[in-house]
Amino acid sequence: MQGETVVKKSIVKKTKIFTPIFIISALITAFFSIFSLISPSTLAKIMTFIQSLFATQYGWTAMLIPILCMGFLVVLGISKYGNIVIGGKDAKPDYNIFSWLAMLFTSSIGIGIIYFGVNEPLYAYYLAPSSTEAPNKMEAAREAMGTALYHWGVSVWAIFSVVGLVMAYFVSKHNTRYLPGDVIEKSFGRRKWVPATKNTMNILAIVCSAMTIAATMGLGSVQISTGMNQLINIGSSLKGALPYLVLIILLIVCFFASTTKKVGKGMQVLGDWNVYLAILILLFAIFFGPTRYILNQVVQLLGTYIDQLIPRNFDMFLFSKDPTYSTTWDVANNMWWISWTPFMGVFIASISKGRTIRQFAFATMTIPVLFMLVWHAAFGGIALLDAVLGTGKIAKHAMESPDMTFFAILQTMPWPKLTSIATIVLLIMFISTTVTSAALSLARMTDVEGKEAAPVRSAVWVILMTIIALTGIFATTLGGNDALNAVKSLATTLSYPYLFFFILMITAFMKQLMKDKPQI
């Protein structure tokens, strides 16, 4: 019996928490976090300069990425490769189609729909050349709605779907680690340039993911605290401390969510209820807001989006009054979504067993976008209606205190306190889902074997991302500088070199797919 115990102990591997890749990526992340605290304005200036330099020289590349991803997915989806099942021909899905799409939605762009879903149509109306140079207000408003949905539509989901598909295929088919660099190694073999590319890609992916989610977490916390302050009118002495208290609550929630043994089931339940609550708030706005206007806006926005879907991806605004708009808005927007792809690829791959390439190609590019269309038509449409034909108070919030815009819209409908509470709960759930999924992805990516999302490592990443968000809020409060936007700019800037790796991943996938010659 004693000998058997020794054998069992030798078989069981002790989880190594502080792996080399974890230490290196955590130190780099910590360095940028300290930088954003000490001198956020300097960091912002450096990042803005790099972004401007890249956008001016290579912005056209970022504009082509979404259209290439869309075309790539459509070709795969209608081809014989569309029948390939992730995990093998007999693999069964771990989650139903609703839960699968709900987790994809809530782990990625869920947070942004409350903030940008109302603000972006107004920004486009006042700033986008397609709106400001329109012949009349009606045309300007139509163009603004189309621009806003373009930034949150098929383009985004095509980018996410491609990287998720690539990671899922290599992990399930070739048993690679949950690391994007390993995709390159598997496909291109041991060529001289591969090791350096692989390691650089892996470190960059981890740091980029951590900074992206930290910025999102911080901005979401500020919006939650804004809603809470409006709801219960917190005194000025506690108002400044509220974002920190919200972050601490989020830290506790995400800490336990990422370390529970039933995290997969928990993510499914949380994702489902996120979507249920979002649909409930949306239906409330449709029935108790300007119903006829919203329904008309849905129809008009659908037509505008279909009309713009392809041409919008090629529009560089070269001869407009503001030719820099494309580089400062559209290019930056595409690169921001690319900065999400490292952790989104890992998360999508981990929940996509049993799904076909055809489902990746079409389900992810249509169903979430239809929801976004109705959401933009309702909330963004109401904001735009007030700007064009109303008092302009909602537009004023968008320009001066954008965290307040969504709550200002709720004030125009019945039971604003009840709907504000529901919105705050939705924000907390969205952030919790995003941070938890990111922590699990980062835990896998920093594992020795790139497979296990150890609870302790997941918890450490939750803490690290919370600290970055805290330093951003703290620096903003002290110096009046938007440190959280500096962190966001950093994440976007880090995605510029990652763009090269992103293209390399797609190339590796095509190469490997033809090499494998799967039986279909």
N, C-alpha and C positions, 0 to 999 in steps of 0.2 A: 504493500500500500504506500509506503514511504517513497519507493522508487517511482511509483505511478504519479505521486504528487509532484515530484521533482520534474518529471517529463512534462506534466501539464503546465507547470510554471515556466518551463523553458519555451513552450509553444506559445503561451500568451505574451504578446508584445506589449510593452509598456508605452503608452502614448507619450511622445515627445512634444512638449508644448512649444518650447522656444527653439524652433528650428532655425537654421541659418537664414533661409529666405524670409522667415518671419522677423527676425532681428534686423536684417538689413532694411526691409521695407518699412518696418515700424520706426526705425531711426530716421529714415528719410522723411516719413510722414510727420514725425515729431519736430524735425528741423523746420519744415515749412509752417507747422503750427506755431512754433515760437516766433518765427519771422513775421507771421501775420499778427501776432500779439504785440511785438516790439515796434514794428514799423509797417502797419497795414497800407499806408499811403505809398510807401516805397515799393512794396510788393505789387500793389495795384498798378503803379506806373510801369514797372518792369514787365508785368504780364500784358498790359495794354499795348506796350511797344512791340512785344513779340507777336501778339495777336495781329496787330496792324500790319507788321512786316510779312507775316505768313499770308494773311488774307489778301494783301495786295499782290503778292507774287503767285500764290498757289490756291487762292480762293476758288478758282474754277474747278479744282479737284474735289473740294468739299461739296460743291454744288452737284457734281456728277455722281457722287457716291449713292445718294438715295435712288436715283433713277436706275443705276446699275444694279442695285440690290433688288428693286422691284422687278426688273427684267429677268434677273437671274432666278428669282423665286418662281415667276410665272413659267419660264422655260422648264425649270425642274418639275413644277407641279403638273404640267400637261404632258411631260415626257414619261417614258417607262420608269424613270427613277422615282416618280411620285409615289409608287407603290411600296417603296422601301420602308420597313417598319423599324423605328429606333428600338434597339434591344433584341432584334431578331424577329423572324417571320411569325413566331408563335407568341411573342411578348404581348401581354395584356396591360392596358393603361392602369396606373395606380390611382388616377383621378378621372372623374367624368369630364366631359368637354366643358361644361360650365365652370367647374372648379379650376380646371387647367387654365382657361382663359382669365378667370377672376384673379388667380395668383399672378399671372403675367401682368395684368393690368395694374393691380394694387401694389405690386413690388416695384413698379417703374414710374409711370406718369401719373399715378393716382393723386399724389400730393399737389402736383401742378395744376390740376383742373380747377381747383378752388381759387388759386391765386391768379393764374394766367388766363383761365377760362373767361374771366370778366375783364381783366386788364388789357389783354393783348389786342382784342378788337379796337379798343380805344387808342392804344399806342399806334396801331396800324392806321387808324383814321387820321390821327394828327401828324404822323411821322412818315409813313410809307409813301414813296413817290407815286405808286399806283393809285393811292387815295388822294394825296394832296394835289396831284396834277389832274385829277378827274374833272370833267366839265361841269359837274353839279354834285350836290350833296347826296342825292340818291345813288349815283354811280360810285361816289367816294365811299359811302357806307357799305355798298355791295362788295367793292374791292377789299375793304378792310376786313370784312367777315371772311372772305376767301383767303386772305393772307394769314389770318389767325389760325384757321383750320389747317392750312398748309403746314404750319409749324408744328401741328399736333396730330397730323393725319397719317396717311399711308406711308409717307417717307420715314417717319419714326419707327413704325412697326416693321417695315421692311428691313431696316438696319438691325433691329433687335432680333428678328426672326432668322436672319442669315447667320449671325454670330451664334445664336442658340442652336441652330441646326448643325453648324460646323462642329461645335463642342460636343453636342449630343452624339453625333455620328462617330467621332473619333473615340470618345469615352466608351461607348457601347460596343462598337465594332472592333476597335483595336486596343481597348483597355488602357488608354493613355490616362495620364493624370488630369485633374481639372485645372489645367494650366494652358493658356493659349500658346505659349512658346513650345509646348510639347507637340502641338499639332504640326508646327513647322519641322521639328526634328523627325517626327514619324514620316512625314511626306517627302522631305528632301534628304533624309539620311544624314550621314556624318560628313558632309562637305565642310570645308574649312570655315566658312562664314556662319554655319549653323549654331555652334555652341554659344558664341557671343550674342547672336541675334536672339536665341532662345532665352538666355538669362536676362538680357536687357528687356525683352518683351514681358517676361514674367514679373520682374520688379516694377516696371512701369505700369503694368496692368493693375497690380495691387495698390500702389500708391495713388494712381488715378482714381480707382474705385473708392478708396478711403476718403479722399478729399472731396469727391463728388457727393457722396452720401452725407458727409459732415456738413457741407454747405447747405444741402437740402434740409437736413435736420435742424440747422440753426434758423434758416428762413421760415421753416414750418412752425418752429417754436414761437418765433416772433408773431406770426399770424394768429396762433392759438391764444397767446397772451393778449393780443389786440382785441380779439373777440370776447375774451373773458372780462377784460377791463370795461368794454362797452356794456356787457351784460350785467355786471354787478357793481360797476362804478367804483373801482378800487381807488383808494386814496393815493395821492402823489408819492407818499413815502414808500408804499409797497409796489407802485407801478414799475419802477426800475428793476425791482427784484423779481418780478413775475416771470420774465422769460427764463431766468435761471431755475425757478421752481418748476416750471413746465418741463424743462430739460431733465431735471432730476427725476421727475415722475416718468418721463419717457425712458430714461436710463434704466429705472427699476423694471418697467414693463418689458423692455427689449432684453434686459439681462436675463430675466426668468424665461422669456419666450425662447431665447436662443439656446438655453441650457436644458430645457425639458427633454425628456426622452421621447416624448410623443410630438416632437416639433413638426413633423410632416403633417399629421392630422390637425395640429393646432393652426398651421399656416393655411390649410384648406378651409377650416371653419372661419378663420379671420378674414381670408380673402373673399369667401362667400358673403359674409355679413357686411363687409366693406361695400360690395357691389349692391347688396339689397338696400342698404341705407342711402347710398348715392342715388339709386333709382327712385327711392321714396322721396328724397329732397327734390329731385328733378320733376317728378310727377306733381308734387306740391306747387312748384313754380309754374308748371304748365296750366294747372287747373285754377290757381288762385292769382296768377299774374295775368298779363294781357294775352289770353289764350289764343285768340284768333291771330294776333300778330306773331306769336311764337310759331304756330303751325305754318303760317305763311313764310316765316323766316327759314323754317326747316326745308321747305320746298325750294325756296330761292337759293339757299346756301348749298343745297345738294347740286343744283344746276351750275352754280358758280364754281364749286369744287371740281366737278367733272370737267368743266370747260378749262379749268386752270391746271388740272392734275399733272399733265405732262409739260406744257409750256412753262409753268411756274418754275420748274427745276432747271430751266435753261436761261432764266431771266437774270442778267447781271446789271440791269439798269444803267447801261453804258452812256446813254445820252439824256438821262433825266437831270433835273435840277440838283439832285443829290445822288451822284454816281457812287458814293461810298456806302449807300444804304445796304447793298447786297453783301459787302464785306463785313460791315459792322453788325448786321442783323441776321441775314439768311445763313451766311457762312458760319458765324458764331453759333447760331442755333443748331446747325447740323453737327458741328464739332462738339457741342455740349452733349448731344445724344450719343455721339461716338464715345465720349468719355464714360458713358454708362455701360457700354458693351462688355467690358471685361467681367464685371460681376454679374450682369444680366445673362451673359452667355453661360456662365457656370450654373446660375440658378435655373435657367430654362432647361439646360441639359439634365439637371438633377430631378426634374419633375416631369420629363417628357417621354418616359419609357412607354412604349406601345403606341406612340403617335407616328403617323406616316409623314413623309416629306410633303405630300400633297396638303395635309392639314397645316403644316408649318407655312406652306406657301399661300394658302387662301384663307383659312380660318383666322389667322392672326392679322391678316391685312384687311379684313373686312368687318368682322363683328365688333372689335373694339372701336374702330373708326366710326361706325354707325352711331355708337353711343356718344362719341366725342362730337359728332355732328349735331345731335339733338341738344347736348349740353351747351355747346357754343351758341346754338340758335336761341336757347332759353336765356341763359345768364349773360352771355356776351351780347346777345341781341337786345336785352332789356337795357343794358348799360349804354349801348350805341343809340338806342331810341331816345334815351334821356339826353344824350349829347347832341343829337341832331334836331329833335323836336321838343325836348323837355327843358328842365331847369338847368341842366349841366352840373348839378351837384355831385352826381356819381362820377362823372368825368374828372371833376376836381379832386375827388379822393384818389382816383387812379394816378394822377400826376403828383399829388402831394403826400398821400398816405395810402399806397396801394394795398397794404395789409387790411385796410378797412373797407375796400370796395365791395366785396362779396356781402359783408354784413350790412352795408348801406342799401344794397338791393333787397335784402330780406326785410329791411325796415319799411319798404313800400308795400308789403304784403301782410295778410293777417298773421297773428300770433308770432311776431318777430323774435320774442325771447325763446319760445319753444324751438323755432327753426334754427336760431343761433346756437342753442345748446346741441342740437342734432349735428350742426356743422362742426362744432368744436370736437364732438365725439368722433365724427368722421375723419377729421384731421389727425386726431390722436391715433386712430386705427390705421390710417394710411401710412403715417410716419412709422408706427410700430412695425407694420408689415415690411416696409421698405428697408428699415434699418436691420430688422431681424434677418431678412433674406440676404442682405449684403454681408452681415456678420457671418452667416453660415457659408456663403460663397468664399469670403476671405479666409475663413478657417480651413476650408478645403484647399484653397490655393496655397496656403502656407503650411500645409501638412508635408511631412517627409515624402510620403508616397502620393501626395496630391489627391487623396481620396476621402479621408475622414474629417468630418466637421466636429472635432473634439469640443465638448461643451465649454471647457476652460478656455480654449483658444477663441471660441466664438464670443465668450464673455469679455475677453481682453479686447477684442476688436470693437465691441459695443462701447466699452469704456474709452478707448482711444478716439473713436469718432465723436463721442459726446464731449470729450475734452477739447477737441478741435472746434466744435460748435460753440462751446462755452468761451473759449479764447476769442473767437470771432465776435460774439455778442459783447464780451467784456471790452475788447479793443474799440468796438463801435461806440459803446456807451461812454468810454473815457475820452476818446479823441475826436468824436464826431465824424470819424471816417467809416465808410461802409466796409468793414473788414470781412464780413460774410461774403460780400460780392467779390472781394479780393481773393478769397478762398475759392469761390466759384470760377473766377477768371483763371486761377492757377490750374484747377481741374481741366478747364477747357484748353488751356495752353499745353498741358501735358498730353492732351489727346492729339495734338498735331503730329508729333513723331509716331504716336500710336496709329495714325491713319495709314502709314506705310505698312505697319504690321497687320492692320485690318485687311488691306488689299492682299497681302501675302497669305493670310489665312484662307481667303476665298480661293486664291490660286492653288494652295495646298489641297483644299477640299476637292476641287475639280480634278486635280492630278490624281489624288488618291481614289476618287470615285471611278475614274476610268481604269485605274490600275487594278482595283478590286474586282471589277466586272461582276457585280452581284447578280445572282440568279433571281430574276423577277417574273 
